Amino acid sequence: MSQPQQPDSLLTFPCVFPMKVMGRREDGFAQTVADIVVKHAPDFHPETIEMRTSKQGRYISFTVTINAKSREQLDALYSELSKHPMVTMVL
Protein backbone atom coordinates (compact mmCIF):
# COMPACT_ATOMS: atom_id res chain seq x y z
CA MET A 1 0.00 0.00 0.00
CA SER A 2 1.33 3.40 -0.88
CA GLN A 3 1.13 6.39 1.39
CA PRO A 4 -0.74 9.49 0.17
CA GLN A 5 1.61 12.27 -0.89
CA GLN A 6 2.16 14.95 1.71
CA PRO A 7 2.28 18.57 0.56
CA ASP A 8 5.66 20.28 0.86
CA SER A 9 4.10 22.94 3.05
CA LEU A 10 0.96 23.45 5.05
CA LEU A 11 1.10 27.10 4.04
CA THR A 12 -0.42 28.56 0.91
CA PHE A 13 1.71 31.31 -0.58
CA PRO A 14 1.62 34.23 -0.57
CA CYS A 15 0.62 34.54 3.08
CA VAL A 16 1.05 36.76 6.10
CA PHE A 17 3.62 35.07 8.34
CA PRO A 18 4.66 36.17 11.87
CA MET A 19 8.09 35.21 13.17
CA LYS A 20 9.42 35.72 16.71
CA VAL A 21 13.11 36.57 17.18
CA MET A 22 14.64 36.47 20.67
CA GLY A 23 17.98 37.46 22.10
CA ARG A 24 19.81 39.34 24.81
CA ARG A 25 18.84 42.96 25.15
CA GLU A 26 21.72 44.87 23.56
CA ASP A 27 22.28 47.96 21.47
CA GLY A 28 21.64 47.49 17.78
CA PHE A 29 19.65 44.27 18.10
CA ALA A 30 16.39 45.73 16.76
CA GLN A 31 18.18 47.32 13.80
CA THR A 32 20.04 44.09 13.06
CA VAL A 33 16.80 42.10 13.01
CA ALA A 34 15.10 44.73 10.83
CA ASP A 35 18.02 44.76 8.36
CA ILE A 36 17.98 40.97 7.98
CA VAL A 37 14.20 40.84 7.54
CA VAL A 38 14.20 43.63 4.91
CA LYS A 39 16.95 41.79 3.02
CA HIS A 40 14.64 38.78 2.60
CA ALA A 41 11.31 40.62 2.50
CA PRO A 42 11.87 44.02 0.85
CA ASP A 43 8.24 45.06 1.43
CA PHE A 44 8.61 44.65 5.22
CA HIS A 45 8.12 47.83 7.25
CA PRO A 46 10.44 47.89 10.31
CA GLU A 47 8.09 50.21 12.20
CA THR A 48 5.65 47.27 12.48
CA ILE A 49 8.02 45.24 14.68
CA GLU A 50 6.40 44.34 17.98
CA MET A 51 8.76 44.30 20.94
CA ARG A 52 8.53 42.63 24.34
CA THR A 53 11.14 42.71 27.10
CA SER A 54 11.61 39.85 29.57
CA LYS A 55 10.48 40.30 33.16
CA GLN A 56 13.99 41.11 34.38
CA GLY A 57 14.90 43.10 31.27
CA ARG A 58 17.82 40.94 30.13
CA TYR A 59 16.16 39.52 27.02
CA ILE A 60 13.99 40.97 24.30
CA SER A 61 11.77 39.44 21.67
CA PHE A 62 10.62 40.91 18.41
CA THR A 63 7.65 39.75 16.40
CA VAL A 64 8.10 40.49 12.72
CA THR A 65 5.26 39.84 10.30
CA ILE A 66 6.08 39.51 6.62
CA ASN A 67 4.18 38.85 3.44
CA ALA A 68 5.81 35.51 2.66
CA LYS A 69 6.08 34.67 -1.02
CA SER A 70 7.56 31.16 -0.77
CA ARG A 71 8.85 28.45 1.53
CA GLU A 72 12.37 29.17 0.24
CA GLN A 73 12.06 32.79 1.35
CA LEU A 74 10.99 31.74 4.85
CA ASP A 75 13.76 29.14 5.09
CA ALA A 76 16.43 31.66 4.03
CA LEU A 77 15.17 34.27 6.51
CA TYR A 78 14.97 31.75 9.35
CA SER A 79 18.45 30.46 8.55
CA GLU A 80 20.09 33.89 8.50
CA LEU A 81 18.37 35.03 11.68
CA SER A 82 19.22 31.78 13.50
CA LYS A 83 22.91 32.03 12.60
CA HIS A 84 23.33 35.62 13.79
CA PRO A 85 25.31 35.82 17.06
CA MET A 86 22.84 38.29 18.64
CA VAL A 87 19.92 35.90 18.13
CA THR A 88 19.20 33.24 20.73
CA MET A 89 16.08 31.72 19.17
CA VAL A 90 13.71 32.11 16.20
CA LEU A 91 10.17 30.76 16.26
C-alpha positions in Angstrom: 0.0 0.0 0.0 1.3 3.4 -0.9 1.1 6.4 1.4 -0.7 9.5 0.2 1.6 12.3 -0.9 2.2 14.9 1.7 2.3 18.6 0.6 5.7 20.3 0.9 4.1 22.9 3.0 1.0 23.4 5.1 1.1 27.1 4.0 -0.4 28.6 0.9 1.7 31.3 -0.6 1.6 34.2 -0.6 0.6 34.5 3.1 1.1 36.8 6.1 3.6 35.1 8.3 4.7 36.2 11.9 8.1 35.2 13.2 9.4 35.7 16.7 13.1 36.6 17.2 14.6 36.5 20.7 18.0 37.5 22.1 19.8 39.3 24.8 18.8 43.0 25.2 21.7 44.9 23.6 22.3 48.0 21.5 21.6 47.5 17.8 19.7 44.3 18.1 16.4 45.7 16.8 18.2 47.3 13.8 20.0 44.1 13.1 16.8 42.1 13.0 15.1 44.7 10.8 18.0 44.8 8.4 18.0 41.0 8.0 14.2 40.8 7.5 14.2 43.6 4.9 16.9 41.8 3.0 14.6 38.8 2.6 11.3 40.6 2.5 11.9 44.0 0.8 8.2 45.1 1.4 8.6 44.6 5.2 8.1 47.8 7.2 10.4 47.9 10.3 8.1 50.2 12.2 5.6 47.3 12.5 8.0 45.2 14.7 6.4 44.3 18.0 8.8 44.3 20.9 8.5 42.6 24.3 11.1 42.7 27.1 11.6 39.9 29.6 10.5 40.3 33.2 14.0 41.1 34.4 14.9 43.1 31.3 17.8 40.9 30.1 16.2 39.5 27.0 14.0 41.0 24.3 11.8 39.4 21.7 10.6 40.9 18.4 7.6 39.7 16.4 8.1 40.5 12.7 5.3 39.8 10.3 6.1 39.5 6.6 4.2 38.9 3.4 5.8 35.5 2.7 6.1 34.7 -1.0 7.6 31.2 -0.8 8.9 28.4 1.5 12.4 29.2 0.2 12.1 32.8 1.3 11.0 31.7 4.9 13.8 29.1 5.1 16.4 31.7 4.0 15.2 34.3 6.5 15.0 31.7 9.4 18.4 30.5 8.5 20.1 33.9 8.5 18.4 35.0 11.7 19.2 31.8 13.5 22.9 32.0 12.6 23.3 35.6 13.8 25.3 35.8 17.1 22.8 38.3 18.6 19.9 35.9 18.1 19.2 33.2 20.7 16.1 31.7 19.2 13.7 32.1 16.2 10.2 30.8 16.3 
